[in-house]
């Protein structure tokens, strides 16, 4: 990858801010476009899906993705409830799924053997992660890595530092990473490249 075409974590945040503040694009629209892009890749890999979603906006992308895939085909596992104050778009996606009757398994990790051969989607932690994963979060990443079937990471594999590519305790190993706007710098390191797999760039509809 060409380093000049990569983004730091702060540059990616600045693009989101500019889209919202200067262009007037609702952040929920950006999340919807991100989810649609992930769903397109996921459908090319299989017909059954396991989504591991965190409590932040990366998790919101995953929750919205389940709607695009058809939640009857999805096992949706939520590591924690999104805070409506801190992550209103993710909280909105959860409300929509619940209103539609989707089954959300809150705090319950998936059984890897039960979903053998499904497409696994990592939407737990995004580029803002800067701490080592421990406890339940670490266990969920390990379950993702142990599972059989195609594996997709949303924006960046959970546990991978967006700027340095450092593995923060443990990180998801994906076959495909659907990243947004441009690859992140951490994806180009030895550790980053080994965890991202093939990188697909989604433009989010930005002009």
C-alpha angles and dihedrals in degrees: 000000000000108000091211090064095052127098132222117225091256092050090053090051091048091054090053091049093049092049090054102037104033102027097033094230110157112238088229088062091054089051091049092051091048092051093049091053092051091047091053091056093043093052090054089059104045151324103251123062140194114198122197107195130186128210096258136070092286086060089048089057088054094048091050089047090058089059092052091048093047111258092233086072093047136083102206117200119183119198093200141346114271113244107241090213097050100030108022095162093054090046089051092053090052092050091051093052093047092048089051091054099252118159110241117189103209115202092348115119119219123255105242093205092052092058101041111161096014122128108258118211121199110208098148107109131009136199094299094072112117104157133077114265115243140164117006094357091056091047092051091052090050090051090052091052093046095050123099121232136059115319129209128189119206111229093327134000110270111257096029117115109237096219105033104025090231115157105237098216094304133000137195117258109218133189089209131019116200103203127182129243094339140348117281120241094244090063092070098060122096092257093041095050090048092056102039102057112188112002120222116188118213118196100209091220094282114158 
